[in-house]
Amino acid sequence: MDTAGLERRDALSTAPLSFRVGRGLVVVFRYGVAVLIGLDPIAEDEVLRGIRPRVHGQLVLQEEETIRLAAGNDQDEGVQPDGVVRIGALSPDKLLVVADALAKSAALASDERQVAQVFDTIEPWARFLAERGRSPSGRRAMVRLIGSALLVQHRVAERVAVREKPDILWDRPDLERLYARLEDEYELVERAETLGRKLDLIGDTVTVMTDLIDTERSLRLEAIVVGLILLEVALTLYQMATGATH
């Protein structure tokens, strides 16, 4: 998401870019997530319309996550059993911490869906290969599958670094506990590690596919070479036979 030009004099922060809209707060993350806090539906639509042209590589299916925020006791900060996120005072710094965790969760959910789609495509191919001992489709279909896998791998790899803590914690180390609770609640690290393992598996599958394509190409070339040799032998024998009759 290109945030150049969205900067405002009244911005609360620049990394991520955050600014007030009425009594609400908008936090825009460069990896393609916008968190809207305390905005009414009309204001939300206006903000999203303004941001949408700046999104590059927009996905067909957009991920949305909604949480309820409330002020509470500082000792009980985090996601409560009723699903409400209580963060003590609703200060801008604390809202930025919540926005960071929520944005990472939404980004991971989008990545998880894309990776699952690739697995849904690869799994029947792998089963057919295991049962029949050959690729279930032609070279062009395999190349398309490889392209889809590499595209998802590239998109996910360049996305948000989940292990990176929000910049606000450098200035407000006292908010570390709140972020840690949110990180645990949304299982950010565990989900990122699982996603990483799936990406490694996709990479290994792509390697197998490219090796199969290379092997099939080599076999075709060998067959062509053998055919040419046999043709040359046949022509030589024919010439010898016709020469002997003369």
C-alpha positions in Angstrom: 0.0 0.0 0.0 1.5 3.3 -1.1 1.1 5.8 1.8 3.0 8.6 0.0 0.8 11.6 -0.1 -1.4 10.5 2.7 0.8 12.2 5.3 -1.0 14.8 7.4 0.2 17.5 9.8 -2.0 16.0 12.5 -0.7 12.5 12.0 -0.2 10.6 15.2 2.6 8.5 13.7 4.2 7.9 10.4 5.3 4.3 10.8 2.6 3.1 10.6 0.8 6.1 9.3 -2.1 6.9 11.7 -4.4 9.9 11.8 -7.7 11.0 13.3 -11.0 11.0 11.4 -13.5 12.7 13.6 -13.4 10.9 17.0 -12.0 7.7 15.4 -8.5 6.6 14.3 -7.2 5.2 11.0 -4.0 3.2 10.9 -2.5 2.3 7.5 0.1 -0.4 7.2 2.3 -0.5 4.1 1.9 -4.3 3.7 -1.8 -3.7 2.7 -3.9 -3.5 5.8 -5.9 -0.6 7.1 -7.3 -0.6 10.7 -10.3 1.6 11.4 -11.1 2.3 15.1 -14.2 4.1 16.2 -15.5 5.2 12.8 -19.2 5.0 11.8 -20.0 3.1 8.5 -20.2 6.2 6.4 -16.7 7.4 7.5 -15.3 3.9 7.0 -16.5 3.8 3.4 -15.0 7.3 2.7 -11.7 6.3 4.2 -11.6 3.0 2.2 -12.5 4.8 -1.0 -9.6 7.2 -0.5 -7.1 4.4 0.3 -8.2 1.8 -2.4 -6.5 3.5 -5.4 -3.2 3.3 -3.5 -3.3 -0.5 -3.1 -1.1 -2.4 -5.5 -1.9 -6.0 -6.3 -5.3 -5.8 -4.7 -6.8 -9.3 -3.9 -10.2 -10.4 -5.1 -11.1 -11.6 -1.7 -10.4 -9.1 1.1 -9.8 -10.2 4.6 -11.8 -8.4 7.4 -11.5 -8.8 11.1 -13.6 -7.0 13.7 -13.0 -6.7 17.4 -14.7 -4.8 20.2 -12.5 -2.4 22.3 -13.2 -1.1 25.7 -11.4 0.7 28.5 -10.7 -1.3 31.6 -8.2 -2.1 34.3 -4.6 -2.0 33.2 -4.0 -5.3 35.0 -6.6 -7.0 32.9 -5.5 -5.8 29.5 -5.9 -8.2 26.7 -8.7 -10.2 25.1 -11.3 -11.1 27.7 -13.5 -14.3 27.7 -16.4 -12.2 26.3 -14.3 -11.4 23.3 -13.8 -7.7 24.2 -10.3 -6.3 24.0 -9.7 -4.2 27.1 -6.7 -2.0 27.1 -7.0 0.3 30.1 -7.3 3.9 28.9 -8.1 4.2 25.2 -4.9 6.2 24.5 -3.5 6.6 21.0 -0.4 4.6 21.9 -2.4 1.7 23.1 -4.7 1.8 20.1 -1.6 1.6 17.8 -0.5 -1.5 19.6 -3.9 -3.1 19.2 -3.9 -2.0 15.5 -0.5 -3.6 14.9 -1.6 -7.0 16.3 -4.9 -6.9 14.5 -3.3 -6.0 11.2 -0.8 -8.8 11.4 -3.7 -11.3 12.2 -5.6 -10.1 9.2 -2.5 -10.3 6.9 -1.8 -13.8 8.2 -5.4 -14.9 7.6 -5.2 -13.7 4.0 -1.9 -15.5 3.5 -3.2 -18.6 5.0 -6.2 -18.6 2.6 -3.9 -18.1 -0.4 -1.6 -20.9 0.7 -4.5 -23.2 1.3 -5.7 -22.6 -2.3 -2.3 -23.7 -3.6 -2.4 -26.8 -1.4 -5.9 -27.6 -2.8 -4.4 -27.5 -6.3 -1.2 -29.4 -5.4 -2.8 -32.2 -3.4 -4.8 -33.9 -6.3 -1.7 -33.6 -8.5 0.5 -35.3 -5.8 -2.0 -38.1 -5.2 -2.3 -38.8 -9.0 1.5 -38.8 -9.2 1.8 -41.3 -6.3 -0.9 -43.6 -7.6 -0.1 -43.5 -11.4 3.6 -42.7 -11.3 3.2 -39.9 -13.9 2.0 -36.3 -14.0 -1.8 -36.0 -14.3 -1.6 -33.1 -16.7 0.5 -31.7 -19.6 3.5 -29.5 -19.4 1.5 -26.3 -19.8 -0.8 -27.1 -16.9 2.3 -27.9 -14.7 3.9 -24.6 -15.6 0.7 -22.8 -14.7 0.6 -24.6 -11.3 4.3 -23.8 -10.7 3.6 -20.1 -11.5 0.7 -20.0 -9.1 2.7 -21.6 -6.4 5.7 -19.2 -6.9 3.4 -16.2 -7.0 1.8 -17.1 -3.6 5.2 -17.9 -2.2 6.5 -14.5 -3.3 3.5 -12.6 -2.0 3.6 -14.2 1.4 7.4 -14.0 1.7 7.4 -10.2 1.2 4.5 -9.6 3.6 4.6 -8.5 7.2 7.3 -9.7 9.4 5.2 -11.0 12.3 8.2 -11.2 14.7 8.9 -7.5 14.4 7.4 -5.6 17.2 5.5 -2.3 16.6 7.7 0.8 16.5 5.7 2.4 19.3 7.3 -0.1 21.8 10.6 1.6 21.4 9.2 4.8 22.9 6.7 3.0 25.2 8.3 -0.2 26.6 5.6 -0.3 29.2 3.2 -1.4 26.5 5.2 -4.6 25.9 2.9 -6.6 28.1 -0.2 -5.6 26.2 1.4 -6.5 22.9 2.6 -9.8 24.3 -1.0 -10.7 25.4 -2.4 -9.7 22.0 0.4 -11.7 20.2 -0.5 -14.8 22.2 -4.2 -14.3 21.8 -4.0 -14.1 18.0 -1.2 -16.8 17.9 0.8 -14.6 15.6 4.1 -16.4 16.0 2.7 -19.9 15.8 0.6 -19.1 12.7 3.7 -17.5 11.0 5.8 -20.5 11.7 3.1 -22.9 10.4 2.8 -20.7 7.3 6.6 -20.8 6.8 6.6 -24.6 6.9 3.8 -24.7 4.3 5.8 -22.3 2.1 8.8 -24.5 2.4 6.7 -27.5 1.3 5.3 -25.5 -1.7 8.9 -24.7 -2.6 9.9 -28.4 -2.4 6.9 -29.3 -4.6 7.8 -26.6 -7.2 11.3 -28.1 -7.3 9.9 -31.6 -7.9 7.6 -30.2 -10.7 10.5 -28.5 -12.4 12.6 -31.6 -12.1 9.8 -33.7 -13.7 9.5 -31.2 -16.5 13.3 -31.3 -17.1 13.2 -35.1 -17.0 10.3 -35.3 -19.5 12.1 -32.8 -21.8 15.3 -34.9 -21.6 13.4 -38.1 -22.3 11.8 -36.5 -25.4 15.2 -35.3 -26.6 16.7 -38.7 -26.1 13.8 -40.3 -28.0 14.3 -37.8 -30.8 18.0 -38.5 -30.9 17.4 -42.3 -30.9 14.8 -41.9 -33.7 17.2 -39.9 -35.8 19.9 -42.5 -35.3 17.5 -45.3 -36.3 16.4 -43.3 -39.3 20.0 -42.8 -40.4 20.7 -46.5 -39.9 17.7 -47.4 -41.9 18.7 -45.0 -44.7 22.2 -46.4 -44.7 20.9 -50.0 -44.9 18.5 -49.0 -47.7 21.3 -47.3 -49.7 23.5 -50.4 -49.1 20.7 -52.7 -50.3 19.9 -50.7 -53.4 23.6 -50.3 -54.2 24.1 -54.0 -53.9 21.2 -54.7 -56.4 22.8 -52.5 -58.9 
